[in-house]
């Protein structure tokens, strides 16, 4: 039996954060970082070139923010699953992320505990929201279903 590997594009401008995320994913053979991008324009170009299964994307990217980059990626490759990996806890930002088609929203401070669960949930067709962001869920829970 062959194990399918999920191809991931990691879009994060802060190098130490990229290294942390890469180390979390390296522990699980089901996930492979296909490439990394340090800004939104690079993320769109790499996604178009490589067609990743999942894009882990920061919202606060230079050149093109993560929300705008995610819109472009989803226009080009609608089957790609977007999971935002961010510090942004503003309710409107979370609403916008899910309304544009994101499948997951992981707060960076919870990435160590939430990232693998988020990836698993999203790959099963379920939406994911980090625990400390769940207090905001009542504002937009209808969008998660």
MIMIVEX-889845 format. One line per 8 residues: their letters; for each residue y, z, x of C-alpha. Coordinates in nm, 3 decimals, decimal comma. Layout:
// residues N
a = Y/Z/X; ...
***
This chain:
// residues 145
xxxxxxxx = 0,000/0,000/0,000; 0,339/-0,102/0,141; 0,632/0,133/0,103; 0,946/-0,045/-0,001; 1,253/0,044/0,204; 1,591/0,069/0,035; 1,857/-0,119/0,231; 2,184/0,074/0,249
xxxxxxxx = 2,534/-0,027/0,352; 2,734/0,277/0,462; 3,111/0,234/0,425; 3,293/0,529/0,582; 3,593/0,526/0,815; 3,537/0,869/0,972; 3,282/0,834/1,253; 3,150/1,196/1,246
xxxxxxxx = 3,082/1,162/0,872; 2,899/0,831/0,929; 2,681/1,000/1,193; 2,601/1,289/0,959; 2,503/1,059/0,675; 2,296/0,842/0,909; 2,112/1,151/1,037; 2,036/1,264/0,680
xxxxxxxx = 1,893/0,923/0,593; 1,700/0,882/0,919; 1,475/1,167/0,804; 1,342/0,959/0,513; 1,155/0,632/0,585; 1,224/0,508/0,231; 1,590/0,452/0,323; 1,733/0,234/0,598
xxxxxxxx = 2,097/0,190/0,687; 2,122/-0,185/0,708; 2,477/-0,177/0,844; 2,794/0,029/0,859; 3,153/-0,059/0,774; 3,468/0,132/0,866; 3,702/-0,022/0,606; 3,687/-0,173/0,260
xxxxxxxx = 3,730/-0,536/0,363; 3,448/-0,507/0,615; 3,229/-0,344/0,348; 3,282/-0,636/0,109; 3,209/-0,893/0,383; 2,893/-0,711/0,500; 2,770/-0,665/0,143; 2,817/-1,035/0,070
xxxxxxxx = 2,636/-1,127/0,392; 2,343/-0,883/0,366; 2,299/-0,802/-0,005; 2,218/-0,430/0,026; 2,032/-0,243/-0,245; 2,279/0,047/-0,232; 2,631/0,089/-0,099; 2,734/0,442/-0,001
xxxxxxxx = 3,112/0,422/-0,004; 3,405/0,648/0,061; 3,698/0,606/-0,174; 3,967/0,661/0,090; 3,891/0,358/0,307; 4,160/0,173/0,504; 4,258/-0,191/0,439; 4,099/-0,189/0,091
xxxxxxxx = 4,018/0,138/-0,085; 3,662/0,209/-0,193; 3,728/0,154/-0,563; 3,871/-0,194/-0,505; 3,595/-0,275/-0,255; 3,328/-0,162/-0,504; 3,475/-0,390/-0,773; 3,457/-0,687/-0,536
xxxxxxxx = 3,103/-0,604/-0,426; 2,984/-0,570/-0,786; 3,148/-0,904/-0,873; 2,959/-1,067/-0,584; 2,628/-0,879/-0,615; 2,596/-0,714/-0,959; 2,251/-0,573/-0,877; 2,387/-0,356/-0,593
xxxxxxxx = 2,408/0,013/-0,678; 2,730/0,186/-0,570; 2,728/0,555/-0,484; 3,063/0,701/-0,393; 3,052/0,956/-0,114; 3,392/1,118/-0,115; 3,611/1,427/-0,109; 3,795/1,313/-0,423
xxxxxxxx = 3,751/1,561/-0,708; 4,024/1,432/-0,939; 3,883/1,375/-1,288; 4,061/1,041/-1,325; 3,913/0,921/-0,995; 3,562/1,017/-1,107; 3,616/0,844/-1,444; 3,741/0,529/-1,273
xxxxxxxx = 3,446/0,525/-1,033; 3,192/0,536/-1,317; 3,387/0,298/-1,540; 3,389/0,029/-1,271; 3,011/0,049/-1,244; 2,925/0,320/-0,992; 2,585/0,484/-1,030; 2,656/0,796/-0,830
xxxxxxxx = 2,934/1,023/-0,716; 2,851/1,260/-0,430; 3,105/1,500/-0,287; 3,100/1,498/0,092; 3,083/1,875/0,108; 2,758/1,856/-0,091; 2,611/1,548/0,078; 2,352/1,740/0,276
xxxxxxxx = 2,196/1,880/-0,041; 2,273/1,595/-0,284; 2,248/1,262/-0,103; 1,872/1,207/-0,110; 1,857/1,323/-0,472; 2,142/1,089/-0,561; 1,967/0,794/-0,399; 1,638/0,873/-0,575
xxxxxxxx = 1,807/0,916/-0,914; 2,008/0,594/-0,882; 1,704/0,394/-0,774; 1,529/0,520/-1,091; 1,819/0,389/-1,300; 1,983/0,727/-1,355; 2,345/0,822/-1,292; 2,416/1,104/-1,046
xxxxxxxx = 2,706/1,346/-1,012; 2,733/1,622/-0,749; 2,694/1,976/-0,882; 3,050/2,096/-0,823; 3,181/1,783/-0,993; 2,968/1,857/-1,300; 3,236/2,086/-1,440; 3,432/1,766/-1,495
xxxxxxxx = 3,135/1,600/-1,666; 3,237/1,705/-2,015; 3,544/1,484/-1,977; 3,336/1,172/-1,938; 2,970/1,253/-1,999; 2,943/0,965/-2,246; 3,005/0,727/-1,956; 2,711/0,864/-1,757
x = 2,449/0,775/-2,016
***
